[in-house]
Amino acid sequence: MPYSLYAGVAGLIWGGANFAPKTCLQCVTAAQEQHRWDDTRELWRLLEPSMSLI
């Protein structure tokens, strides 16, 4: 998971957003706006296999 989300970053430059934009946006929204960390981690589990390739 982008640990910078825990630190409260204002934005990300994230290659994964190019091929999974909706899921990446959901992940960032859950973390930044709603502080739903369980949902953020679950969304990251979906993205992680692809993120490991890039």
C-alpha positions in Angstrom: 0.0 0.0 0.0 1.3 3.5 -0.6 2.3 4.2 2.9 2.3 7.9 2.1 -1.5 7.7 2.4 -1.1 7.0 6.1 1.0 10.2 6.3 -1.8 12.2 4.8 -0.3 13.2 1.4 -2.2 15.7 -0.7 -1.7 13.6 -3.9 0.1 10.8 -5.6 2.0 10.2 -8.8 1.0 6.6 -9.3 1.6 4.5 -12.4 -1.1 2.1 -11.5 -3.7 4.8 -12.0 -3.1 4.5 -15.7 -4.6 1.0 -15.9 -6.8 0.8 -12.9 -8.0 4.4 -12.4 -11.3 3.7 -10.6 -9.8 1.3 -8.1 -6.9 3.6 -7.4 -9.2 6.5 -6.9 -11.4 4.5 -4.5 -8.2 3.5 -2.6 -7.1 7.2 -2.3 -10.6 8.4 -1.4 -11.0 5.8 1.3 -7.7 6.8 2.8 -7.6 10.6 2.4 -11.2 11.7 2.7 -12.8 9.0 4.9 -9.9 7.4 6.8 -11.4 4.0 6.1 -8.1 2.1 6.5 -9.6 -1.4 6.3 -11.2 -0.6 3.0 -8.0 1.0 1.8 -6.0 -2.1 2.6 -8.6 -4.3 0.9 -8.5 -2.2 -2.2 -4.7 -2.4 -2.2 -4.8 -6.2 -1.9 -6.7 -6.1 -5.3 -4.1 -3.9 -6.8 -1.0 -5.3 -5.3 -0.3 -8.1 -7.8 -0.4 -5.7 -10.7 1.6 -3.0 -8.9 4.3 -5.5 -8.2 4.8 -5.9 -12.0 5.3 -2.3 -12.6 
